[in-house]
Each structure stands twice: as C-alpha cells, then as structure tokens.
Amino acid sequence: MSTLLGEVRPNWRRLADAFTRMGLTDGSGRPPRPQTARQTWWRVRRAMAQGRAAPRAEARGSPAASDAGDALARLVAEMNERSGRRS
C-alpha cells in the first residue's frame, strides 16, 4: 500500500484493486471501482475540510467490515501524514 501512496497522483485503479484485496465493497457488495474510490476520497476530504465527520456507510454485519474499516482508517492516516495533513 505504501508504494501506492508514494505516487504524486493516486493510481485509482491500483488503489481500487488494493481495497478489493482488503475486503472493502460498495453498498451493494461489489468490489470498489476506480472512479468510485476517487469520488469517495474527495467526499471524505471535503467533509474533513469542513470540520465534520465523513459520512459512513452502514456495516453489513460481516466480520470483515470492521477489519476493512480499520484498514481504511490506517490508510487514510498514512495518506494524511505523507501529504503533510494532520488529523
């Protein structure tokens, strides 16, 4: 994941593939698409910039949902650190 974060511009196809390997899915249970990952990232950034919590999708009750959420939180923290943003 670190190599994906080191790029100047995110490679959304590679990130979507990595999110799929992490077990993340969309609201319908399908693997994330590059465009969806990009749009979600911008929505989260906009929400964070406005000082409010990012909207959260409801977990579907699978044990992987919690693990995926933890993995995503670590990914966001690492991306913010590398870009100079602090939460």
N, CA, C and O atoms as CSV, one atom per row, in Angstrom:
chain,resi,resn,atom,element,x,y,z
A,1,MET,N,N,0.827,-1.186,0.000
A,1,MET,CA,C,0.000,0.000,0.000
A,1,MET,C,C,0.874,1.253,0.000
A,1,MET,O,O,0.506,2.263,-0.599
A,2,SER,N,N,2.027,1.195,0.667
A,2,SER,CA,C,2.891,2.365,0.749
A,2,SER,C,C,3.349,2.850,-0.615
A,2,SER,O,O,3.449,4.056,-0.839
A,3,THR,N,N,3.631,1.927,-1.533
A,3,THR,CA,C,4.052,2.354,-2.866
A,3,THR,C,C,2.928,3.077,-3.582
A,3,THR,O,O,3.184,3.994,-4.362
A,4,LEU,N,N,1.699,2.685,-3.334
A,4,LEU,CA,C,0.572,3.379,-3.964
A,4,LEU,C,C,0.422,4.785,-3.415
A,4,LEU,O,O,-0.022,5.689,-4.121
A,5,LEU,N,N,0.794,4.971,-2.149
A,5,LEU,CA,C,0.656,6.278,-1.521
A,5,LEU,C,C,1.799,7.206,-1.879
A,5,LEU,O,O,1.672,8.423,-1.738
A,6,GLY,N,N,2.912,6.657,-2.338
A,6,GLY,CA,C,4.070,7.471,-2.668
A,6,GLY,C,C,3.956,8.185,-4.001
A,6,GLY,O,O,4.782,9.040,-4.318
A,7,GLU,N,N,2.956,7.850,-4.774
A,7,GLU,CA,C,2.790,8.475,-6.084
A,7,GLU,C,C,2.273,9.898,-5.917
A,7,GLU,O,O,1.564,10.206,-4.959
A,8,VAL,N,N,2.640,10.764,-6.866
A,8,VAL,CA,C,2.179,12.141,-6.817
A,8,VAL,C,C,0.666,12.189,-6.995
A,8,VAL,O,O,-0.032,12.838,-6.215
A,9,ARG,N,N,0.164,11.517,-8.002
A,9,ARG,CA,C,-1.270,11.416,-8.220
A,9,ARG,C,C,-1.665,9.970,-7.951
A,9,ARG,O,O,-1.029,9.048,-8.461
A,10,PRO,N,N,-2.703,9.768,-7.159
A,10,PRO,CA,C,-3.103,8.386,-6.852
A,10,PRO,C,C,-3.482,7.617,-8.116
A,10,PRO,O,O,-4.137,8.153,-9.010
A,11,ASN,N,N,-3.070,6.387,-8.175
A,11,ASN,CA,C,-3.476,5.492,-9.246
A,11,ASN,C,C,-4.733,4.787,-8.735
A,11,ASN,O,O,-4.652,3.786,-8.024
A,12,TRP,N,N,-5.889,5.323,-9.108
A,12,TRP,CA,C,-7.151,4.856,-8.556
A,12,TRP,C,C,-7.444,3.409,-8.930
A,12,TRP,O,O,-8.083,2.701,-8.151
A,13,ARG,N,N,-7.004,2.952,-10.082
A,13,ARG,CA,C,-7.213,1.546,-10.457
A,13,ARG,C,C,-6.446,0.643,-9.489
A,13,ARG,O,O,-6.994,-0.337,-8.984
A,14,ARG,N,N,-5.190,0.971,-9.233
A,14,ARG,CA,C,-4.387,0.158,-8.312
A,14,ARG,C,C,-4.932,0.243,-6.889
A,14,ARG,O,O,-4.942,-0.756,-6.169
A,15,LEU,N,N,-5.385,1.432,-6.480
A,15,LEU,CA,C,-5.963,1.564,-5.144
A,15,LEU,C,C,-7.257,0.761,-5.028
A,15,LEU,O,O,-7.486,0.103,-4.013
A,16,ALA,N,N,-8.108,0.809,-6.061
A,16,ALA,CA,C,-9.352,0.030,-6.031
A,16,ALA,C,C,-9.035,-1.462,-5.925
A,16,ALA,O,O,-9.707,-2.191,-5.195
A,17,ASP,N,N,-8.024,-1.911,-6.643
A,17,ASP,CA,C,-7.603,-3.314,-6.547
A,17,ASP,C,C,-7.123,-3.642,-5.127
A,17,ASP,O,O,-7.441,-4.701,-4.585
A,18,ALA,N,N,-6.357,-2.725,-4.536
A,18,ALA,CA,C,-5.867,-2.941,-3.167
A,18,ALA,C,C,-7.031,-2.963,-2.181
A,18,ALA,O,O,-7.044,-3.781,-1.261
A,19,PHE,N,N,-8.014,-2.069,-2.362
A,19,PHE,CA,C,-9.184,-2.057,-1.487
A,19,PHE,C,C,-9.958,-3.364,-1.609
A,19,PHE,O,O,-10.480,-3.875,-0.618
A,20,THR,N,N,-10.033,-3.903,-2.824
A,20,THR,CA,C,-10.712,-5.178,-3.036
A,20,THR,C,C,-10.000,-6.283,-2.267
A,20,THR,O,O,-10.646,-7.105,-1.617
A,21,ARG,N,N,-8.663,-6.307,-2.338
A,21,ARG,CA,C,-7.891,-7.315,-1.608
A,21,ARG,C,C,-8.073,-7.168,-0.094
A,21,ARG,O,O,-7.954,-8.146,0.645
A,22,MET,N,N,-8.363,-5.943,0.366
A,22,MET,CA,C,-8.579,-5.693,1.785
A,22,MET,C,C,-9.996,-6.099,2.212
A,22,MET,O,O,-10.309,-6.110,3.403
A,23,GLY,N,N,-10.838,-6.428,1.247
A,23,GLY,CA,C,-12.198,-6.850,1.573
A,23,GLY,C,C,-13.234,-5.752,1.546
A,23,GLY,O,O,-14.376,-5.979,1.945
A,24,LEU,N,N,-12.865,-4.556,1.082
A,24,LEU,CA,C,-13.833,-3.469,1.012
A,24,LEU,C,C,-14.788,-3.700,-0.157
A,24,LEU,O,O,-14.391,-4.214,-1.203
A,25,THR,N,N,-16.045,-3.317,0.032
A,25,THR,CA,C,-17.039,-3.416,-1.033
A,25,THR,C,C,-17.897,-2.160,-1.025
A,25,THR,O,O,-17.861,-1.375,-0.077
A,26,ASP,N,N,-18.671,-1.979,-2.095
A,26,ASP,CA,C,-19.604,-0.858,-2.117
A,26,ASP,C,C,-20.876,-1.275,-1.386
A,26,ASP,O,O,-20.945,-2.371,-0.829
A,27,GLY,N,N,-21.872,-0.412,-1.389
A,27,GLY,CA,C,-23.111,-0.683,-0.679
A,27,GLY,C,C,-23.856,-1.905,-1.180
A,27,GLY,O,O,-24.692,-2.458,-0.465
A,28,SER,N,N,-23.566,-2.329,-2.392
A,28,SER,CA,C,-24.228,-3.499,-2.968
A,28,SER,C,C,-23.384,-4.760,-2.852
A,28,SER,O,O,-23.766,-5.815,-3.358
A,29,GLY,N,N,-22.234,-4.652,-2.185
A,29,GLY,CA,C,-21.374,-5.815,-2.019
A,29,GLY,C,C,-20.411,-6.059,-3.168
A,29,GLY,O,O,-19.717,-7.075,-3.186
A,30,ARG,N,N,-20.359,-5.142,-4.128
A,30,ARG,CA,C,-19.443,-5.278,-5.263
A,30,ARG,C,C,-18.093,-4.660,-4.914
A,30,ARG,O,O,-18.019,-3.773,-4.064
A,31,PRO,N,N,-17.030,-5.121,-5.561
A,31,PRO,CA,C,-15.708,-4.527,-5.308
A,31,PRO,C,C,-15.683,-3.070,-5.774
A,31,PRO,O,O,-16.390,-2.700,-6.711
A,32,PRO,N,N,-14.863,-2.247,-5.112
A,32,PRO,CA,C,-14.802,-0.832,-5.487
A,32,PRO,C,C,-14.235,-0.641,-6.895
A,32,PRO,O,O,-13.363,-1.387,-7.339
A,33,ARG,N,N,-14.748,0.366,-7.575
A,33,ARG,CA,C,-14.237,0.744,-8.893
A,33,ARG,C,C,-13.340,1.961,-8.718
A,33,ARG,O,O,-13.492,2.704,-7.748
A,34,PRO,N,N,-12.412,2.176,-9.636
A,34,PRO,CA,C,-11.503,3.324,-9.514
A,34,PRO,C,C,-12.244,4.658,-9.384
A,34,PRO,O,O,-11.888,5.482,-8.541
A,35,GLN,N,N,-13.250,4.871,-10.196
A,35,GLN,CA,C,-13.980,6.147,-10.147
A,35,GLN,C,C,-14.696,6.322,-8.807
A,35,GLN,O,O,-14.722,7.421,-8.253
A,36,THR,N,N,-15.267,5.252,-8.296
A,36,THR,CA,C,-15.957,5.311,-7.013
A,36,THR,C,C,-14.974,5.603,-5.883
A,36,THR,O,O,-15.270,6.401,-4.994
A,37,ALA,N,N,-13.810,4.963,-5.915
A,37,ALA,CA,C,-12.788,5.218,-4.888
A,37,ALA,C,C,-12.358,6.678,-4.922
A,37,ALA,O,O,-12.212,7.309,-3.875
A,38,ARG,N,N,-12.155,7.217,-6.121
A,38,ARG,CA,C,-11.749,8.625,-6.257
A,38,ARG,C,C,-12.826,9.557,-5.723
A,38,ARG,O,O,-12.525,10.483,-4.970
A,39,GLN,N,N,-14.067,9.325,-6.103
A,39,GLN,CA,C,-15.165,10.189,-5.654
A,39,GLN,C,C,-15.347,10.118,-4.141
A,39,GLN,O,O,-15.602,11.133,-3.492
A,40,THR,N,N,-15.215,8.926,-3.587
A,40,THR,CA,C,-15.342,8.767,-2.136
A,40,THR,C,C,-14.232,9.524,-1.425
A,40,THR,O,O,-14.473,10.203,-0.426
A,41,TRP,N,N,-13.003,9.403,-1.949
A,41,TRP,CA,C,-11.876,10.109,-1.338
A,41,TRP,C,C,-12.127,11.613,-1.327
A,41,TRP,O,O,-11.859,12.260,-0.315
A,42,TRP,N,N,-12.626,12.188,-2.406
A,42,TRP,CA,C,-12.885,13.627,-2.457
A,42,TRP,C,C,-14.023,14.017,-1.517
A,42,TRP,O,O,-13.973,15.085,-0.907
A,43,ARG,N,N,-15.049,13.173,-1.388
A,43,ARG,CA,C,-16.128,13.479,-0.443
A,43,ARG,C,C,-15.597,13.492,0.988
A,43,ARG,O,O,-15.960,14.368,1.774
A,44,VAL,N,N,-14.753,12.545,1.327
A,44,VAL,CA,C,-14.171,12.488,2.672
A,44,VAL,C,C,-13.287,13.708,2.906
A,44,VAL,O,O,-13.365,14.333,3.964
A,45,ARG,N,N,-12.449,14.053,1.933
A,45,ARG,CA,C,-11.578,15.230,2.090
A,45,ARG,C,C,-12.391,16.493,2.279
A,45,ARG,O,O,-12.059,17.327,3.122
A,46,ARG,N,N,-13.467,16.646,1.494
A,46,ARG,CA,C,-14.312,17.844,1.599
A,46,ARG,C,C,-14.964,17.895,2.982
A,46,ARG,O,O,-15.009,18.955,3.606
A,47,ALA,N,N,-15.467,16.760,3.462
A,47,ALA,CA,C,-16.098,16.717,4.779
A,47,ALA,C,C,-15.088,17.061,5.874
A,47,ALA,O,O,-15.399,17.805,6.804
A,48,MET,N,N,-13.884,16.515,5.754
A,48,MET,CA,C,-12.845,16.791,6.753
A,48,MET,C,C,-12.456,18.271,6.730
A,48,MET,O,O,-12.240,18.869,7.784
A,49,ALA,N,N,-12.366,18.857,5.549
A,49,ALA,CA,C,-12.004,20.272,5.431
A,49,ALA,C,C,-13.078,21.166,6.046
A,49,ALA,O,O,-12.776,22.247,6.550
A,50,GLN,N,N,-14.315,20.720,6.005
A,50,GLN,CA,C,-15.414,21.496,6.584
A,50,GLN,C,C,-15.565,21.233,8.076
A,50,GLN,O,O,-16.465,21.770,8.721
A,51,GLY,N,N,-14.682,20.406,8.619
A,51,GLY,CA,C,-14.681,20.163,10.051
A,51,GLY,C,C,-15.785,19.250,10.531
A,51,GLY,O,O,-16.168,19.304,11.699
A,52,ARG,N,N,-16.295,18.427,9.664
A,52,ARG,CA,C,-17.327,17.486,10.096
A,52,ARG,C,C,-16.874,16.070,9.774
A,52,ARG,O,O,-16.000,15.849,8.937
A,53,ALA,N,N,-17.476,15.147,10.442
A,53,ALA,CA,C,-17.123,13.740,10.214
A,53,ALA,C,C,-17.555,13.334,8.817
A,53,ALA,O,O,-18.579,13.785,8.304
A,54,ALA,N,N,-16.755,12.477,8.218
A,54,ALA,CA,C,-17.097,11.966,6.894
A,54,ALA,C,C,-18.290,11.034,7.013
A,54,ALA,O,O,-18.422,10.309,7.998
A,55,PRO,N,N,-19.165,11.052,6.003
A,55,PRO,CA,C,-20.307,10.140,6.047
A,55,PRO,C,C,-19.840,8.695,6.054
A,55,PRO,O,O,-18.882,8.343,5.365
A,56,ARG,N,N,-20.508,7.867,6.825
A,56,ARG,CA,C,-20.134,6.451,6.945
A,56,ARG,C,C,-21.248,5.589,6.394
A,56,ARG,O,O,-22.431,5.836,6.625
A,57,ALA,N,N,-20.844,4.590,5.673
A,57,ALA,CA,C,-21.805,3.590,5.220
A,57,ALA,C,C,-22.058,2.635,6.366
A,57,ALA,O,O,-21.169,2.388,7.181
A,58,GLU,N,N,-23.241,2.106,6.435
A,58,GLU,CA,C,-23.563,1.131,7.479
A,58,GLU,C,C,-22.868,-0.179,7.176
A,58,GLU,O,O,-22.870,-0.639,6.034
A,59,ALA,N,N,-22.282,-0.775,8.179
A,59,ALA,CA,C,-21.663,-2.086,8.010
A,59,ALA,C,C,-22.764,-3.116,7.810
A,59,ALA,O,O,-23.835,-3.009,8.408
A,60,ARG,N,N,-22.511,-4.083,6.994
A,60,ARG,CA,C,-23.496,-5.107,6.677
A,60,ARG,C,C,-23.460,-6.268,7.672
A,60,ARG,O,O,-24.083,-7.304,7.437
A,61,GLY,N,N,-22.742,-6.103,8.772
A,61,GLY,CA,C,-22.725,-7.136,9.787
A,61,GLY,C,C,-21.673,-8.213,9.575
A,61,GLY,O,O,-21.602,-9.164,10.353
A,62,SER,N,N,-20.862,-8.083,8.547
A,62,SER,CA,C,-19.839,-9.097,8.323
A,62,SER,C,C,-18.624,-8.770,9.178
A,62,SER,O,O,-18.328,-7.596,9.403
A,63,PRO,N,N,-17.917,-9.788,9.658
A,63,PRO,CA,C,-16.725,-9.525,10.462
A,63,PRO,C,C,-15.669,-8.763,9.672
A,63,PRO,O,O,-14.883,-8.016,10.254
A,64,ALA,N,N,-15.640,-8.941,8.358
A,64,ALA,CA,C,-14.652,-8.245,7.534
A,64,ALA,C,C,-14.921,-6.751,7.486
A,64,ALA,O,O,-14.004,-5.969,7.236
A,65,ALA,N,N,-16.161,-6.338,7.722
A,65,ALA,CA,C,-16.488,-4.907,7.655
A,65,ALA,C,C,-15.676,-4.124,8.680
A,65,ALA,O,O,-15.170,-3.045,8.369
A,66,SER,N,N,-15.546,-4.648,9.894
A,66,SER,CA,C,-14.775,-3.978,10.928
A,66,SER,C,C,-13.294,-3.953,10.561
A,66,SER,O,O,-12.642,-2.917,10.695
A,67,ASP,N,N,-12.762,-5.074,10.104
A,67,ASP,CA,C,-11.359,-5.146,9.711
A,67,ASP,C,C,-11.083,-4.194,8.553
A,67,ASP,O,O,-10.055,-3.517,8.536
A,68,ALA,N,N,-11.991,-4.139,7.591
A,68,ALA,CA,C,-11.815,-3.254,6.443
A,68,ALA,C,C,-11.848,-1.801,6.889
A,68,ALA,O,O,-11.086,-0.979,6.381
A,69,GLY,N,N,-12.729,-1.475,7.839
A,69,GLY,CA,C,-12.801,-0.110,8.353
A,69,GLY,C,C,-11.510,0.283,9.048
A,69,GLY,O,O,-11.030,1.405,8.886
A,70,ASP,N,N,-10.943,-0.641,9.824
A,70,ASP,CA,C,-9.665,-0.380,10.497
A,70,ASP,C,C,-8.556,-0.184,9.473
A,70,ASP,O,O,-7.723,0.712,9.613
A,71,ALA,N,N,-8.550,-1.018,8.453
A,71,ALA,CA,C,-7.526,-0.916,7.410
A,71,ALA,C,C,-7.661,0.406,6.671
A,71,ALA,O,O,-6.657,1.048,6.361
A,72,LEU,N,N,-8.889,0.819,6.388
A,72,LEU,CA,C,-9.100,2.087,5.695
A,72,LEU,C,C,-8.658,3.255,6.570
A,72,LEU,O,O,-8.061,4.211,6.074
A,73,ALA,N,N,-8.944,3.184,7.858
A,73,ALA,CA,C,-8.525,4.250,8.770
A,73,ALA,C,C,-7.001,4.368,8.793
A,73,ALA,O,O,-6.461,5.474,8.803
A,74,ARG,N,N,-6.315,3.229,8.803
A,74,ARG,CA,C,-4.841,3.265,8.763
A,74,ARG,C,C,-4.352,3.855,7.447
A,74,ARG,O,O,-3.388,4.621,7.427
A,75,LEU,N,N,-5.010,3.502,6.351
A,75,LEU,CA,C,-4.638,4.022,5.038
A,75,LEU,C,C,-4.825,5.532,4.984
A,75,LEU,O,O,-3.938,6.248,4.520
A,76,VAL,N,N,-5.956,6.019,5.447
A,76,VAL,CA,C,-6.224,7.463,5.446
A,76,VAL,C,C,-5.205,8.191,6.315
A,76,VAL,O,O,-4.702,9.246,5.929
A,77,ALA,N,N,-4.900,7.638,7.477
A,77,ALA,CA,C,-3.915,8.272,8.361
A,77,ALA,C,C,-2.548,8.348,7.693
A,77,ALA,O,O,-1.862,9.365,7.790
A,78,GLU,N,N,-2.154,7.275,7.018
A,78,GLU,CA,C,-0.860,7.279,6.342
A,78,GLU,C,C,-0.855,8.276,5.183
A,78,GLU,O,O,0.130,8.986,4.981
A,79,MET,N,N,-1.951,8.332,4.420
A,79,MET,CA,C,-2.030,9.286,3.307
A,79,MET,C,C,-1.963,10.721,3.830
A,79,MET,O,O,-1.283,11.562,3.243
A,80,ASN,N,N,-2.660,11.002,4.921
A,80,ASN,CA,C,-2.629,12.345,5.502
A,80,ASN,C,C,-1.245,12.704,5.998
A,80,ASN,O,O,-0.792,13.833,5.809
A,81,GLU,N,N,-0.569,11.760,6.628
A,81,GLU,CA,C,0.776,12.019,7.126
A,81,GLU,C,C,1.726,12.312,5.975
A,81,GLU,O,O,2.516,13.254,6.040
A,82,ARG,N,N,1.651,11.508,4.925
A,82,ARG,CA,C,2.551,11.703,3.782
A,82,ARG,C,C,2.273,13.017,3.059
A,82,ARG,O,O,3.185,13.611,2.484
A,83,SER,N,N,1.013,13.478,3.084
A,83,SER,CA,C,0.683,14.706,2.374
A,83,SER,C,C,0.898,15.942,3.250
A,83,SER,O,O,0.754,17.073,2.785
A,84,GLY,N,N,1.246,15.716,4.525
A,84,GLY,CA,C,1.501,16.842,5.417
A,84,GLY,C,C,0.292,17.252,6.234
A,84,GLY,O,O,0.396,18.153,7.067
A,85,ARG,N,N,-0.857,16.616,6.021
A,85,ARG,CA,C,-2.051,16.927,6.801
A,85,ARG,C,C,-2.007,16.142,8.097
A,85,ARG,O,O,-1.525,15.009,8.135
A,86,ARG,N,N,-2.498,16.734,9.125
A,86,ARG,CA,C,-2.592,16.039,10.417
A,86,ARG,C,C,-4.052,16.049,10.814
A,86,ARG,O,O,-4.771,17.015,10.555
A,87,SER,N,N,-4.489,14.965,11.446
A,87,SER,CA,C,-5.886,14.930,11.895
A,87,SER,C,C,-6.006,15.251,13.349
A,87,SER,O,O,-7.113,15.265,13.888
